[in-house]
Amino acid sequence: MSHTRSRVLGPVIVLLSVLALMVSGCASLPDSSSPQAIGTIDRGPATTEVPAPEPGREPDLLLRDFLQANTDPANRHVAARQFLTSGMSGRWDDAASATIVDKVDVLAEERDDNTAKYVVRANIVGHLEEGGLYRADNGELEAKFTLVRDDGEWRIDELPPGVIMDKPRFLNSYQRRSLYFVTPSGSTVVPDPRWISGTPEQAAAQLIGLLIEGPKPSLAPAVHNELAGTTILGAITKADGRTGQVGVGLGGIRVDFGGLTSLTEPARELLAAQVIWTLANAEIAGPYVLLADGRPLDERYPNGWTTADVASMNPLATSGTPIGLHALLGGSLVNVAETGVTPVQGFFGSVDNLRSVGMSRDGALLAAVADTGRPEPEPAAELVVGAYNDGSPEPAVEGESITRPSWAPDSNSVWAVVNGTAVVRAVREPGSGRVTVVGVEAGAVRALGGRISELRLSRDGVRAAMIIDGRVYIATVVQTPNGEFSLTSPREIAFELGGPALSLDWSTSDTVVVSRSASDIPVVQIAIDGSRMDALPSRNLTPPVVAVEASTTTEYVADTRAVFQLNNSDPAGDRYWREVPGLAGLTAVPVLPG
């Protein structure tokens, strides 16, 4: 098999170190705690037999059936192996790689009465890598297959190693679930999306096993894992000890962790938050009975934890700050009410030369990019930082261009990109208000060779979403022991965007909303691993959509006519962009805290 723009992948492994601890009904699960490949997951005794290939099937149709069966990984792809000769079944290395494709063509090369050769061509859209990690990609796949008659039926006798999966069927067969790890400050948890496959009863063991193994390599330097080095003692059961239907329906879940004797009480709370939010967001309901060497992990919760007990670290929580929508209107910052707009007091509401504005998460501070009004070759833009009602903000940095400011979660520093390549942090001292500009190490981003037109920090501060030469990238934000910051492991996530990205913002901690230069679907939502790109409604919008602001509940956009909002709680059939009251008919740019 050969293809362009795609390296050969290593084994596709999901580290399910706790599969042996599954329910007693799964008697065929291995006793070993060694990792198992995604394609080799043993799901236990099947309740029904795997459907056999259809008798008398023509070779091209049988090959297509085989490719469809590739998305069922149970028992080393036993469903797919039925389409192989016995010799090829023994030789096929299904765990060598997992390539996800679309637009699959099966083309005949030659055929006689007993042999048929075909080439499969498709577009590569991603890869499923070790630990259930999805990596978006863009390229072409070409794979050759030879079929022979075996006892009168066509079977595949030669094929490349690895698994080829059609993306729609992949999305139906695998589930995207997030593991959660702790931010350096310990204030919240950060998602690490994974793709798993198995029965619902296996999901809890898979997810906890992956949690113990830790975050993906690109995320590891930016988070903490309180489960590192722990083990699972005994079986994972329902909260009352029952071993059937674990993690399915009501009844909660019980997990006994080993190796936690030296863990402090605050660290135990962080561990609980990791486990609970990982399971809760995978639709595994509580109560969550968490034990440490047979005793309650925390004596306050002997009968189990609930999500309310770790609500302060909820990754989907909305901001508790009662700050409404603001907007940049005519170069000035205004507060938006249903009846109209009011300029904010102080500098930011009295000037008319602001290009963009960023508001801190608590709403107390503002950062703005202002026109200097000076002739060339003097810098055309200046970043200023001050309090919300400040009459005289502090100048931070000048440049020919400066991106929209993006505040860090601590509300003490704001990030921007100067002249398309230099990433900086403007740090404001809480007492004096003095601003110091510090560079961010962004060599990995500059190596991409483009200009950054947008940079937005995630609300947890661990990732940065960027537009570089119209393409969408996600990078990891890493803080070094000396307090400096770097952007590492940038990766493109929207190869199929179909047009240059114009603006973006974080919707949730694992999705970004992007406006693109397209007339049919101007706004899309993209998963941070690049596995999904979903169209948002386009009704009422007049492209281009030049600005995007988002919260976990609402998206705001500015098009050529006005500012619109999209409420995520609206029914799917009645979800469309509504003009924002107070900004009707006004050309403005929405501004939200964070």
Summary of the structure (lengths in Angstrom):
residues: 594
radius of gyration: 26.7
end to end distance: 47.0
largest distance: 87.2
contacts: 2012
relative contact order: 0.08
helix: 15%
strand: 39%
